[in-house]
Amino acid sequence: MQLKIISIEDKLEILKQVFNVENIDENTSISTLQTWDSLNHVLLIIAIQEAFNCEIDTKQVIELTSVSAIIQFLENHKSHG
């Protein structure tokens, strides 16, 4: 079995595409990025679910409002994967 390592940059790339921005880092959040509105949040959740083959429940959708929270979620998902 080969473990696929996904870099933080790969994770950030999804956010850059959804929000149509060039610069995103671990300090970016729904309150610091103007294009992170409710519609783009839903599109982001869908993109994460498709890209990382995971399910995100309603509670998690509400909590995933920062890049650091999303990275932590994906790290936890990978370890339980």
Protein Blocks (a to p, Z undefined) as FASTA:
>chain_A
ZZddddfklmmmmmmmmnopabdcfkbcfklmmklcfklmmmmmmmmmmmnopaddfklm
mmmmcfklmmmmmmmmmmmZZ
